[in-house]
Amino acid sequence: MDHLNEVIAQHRPDQVAVEQVFVNINPKSTLMLGQARGAAICAAVLNNLTVAEYTALQVKQAVVGNGHAKKEQVQEMVKRLLKLTGSPSADAADALACAICHAHGGQGLGGISTAGYRMKRGRLV
């Protein structure tokens, strides 16, 4: 978690967006993903950042326009939306897509409305 704190200190984000964990075919991978996600959420909350969570369906819908889009489609749309010179890796594209989804939510680009949501220790629940 120290490395996450360093990244937060270096880039000073205002908010954090994470994708909700889904049950994968491989239980070991699902567990590792859940642990990494938990560490990211803990680091964010300990740094007094609001954490928003999105399902994979919400992220894909926001970026591609189809909640059942393939990874390659997400990568291509992230590349186009952010005007990247090359395609990001699948993991990087997923993270950037989650950020794009968050940026498009709420009250205009870059803002998220928490009205109507419950907050608990800096997290939307």
Number of C-alpha atoms within 10 A of each C-alpha: 14 9 9 15 16 12 12 17 11 9 8 12 13 12 18 19 22 21 19 14 15 11 10 11 8 8 10 10 12 15 14 11 16 16 12 13 16 14 15 19 24 17 19 24 18 12 15 14 20 20 22 22 19 17 15 20 15 18 28 24 17 19 24 18 14 15 15 14 16 11 15 13 16 24 23 17 19 23 18 13 11 10 10 11 8 10 16 16 12 13 11 13 21 21 17 21 26 25 22 20 20 24 17 15 15 13 11 10 12 15 13 15 10 14 8 6 10 10 14 11 12 18 20 13 11
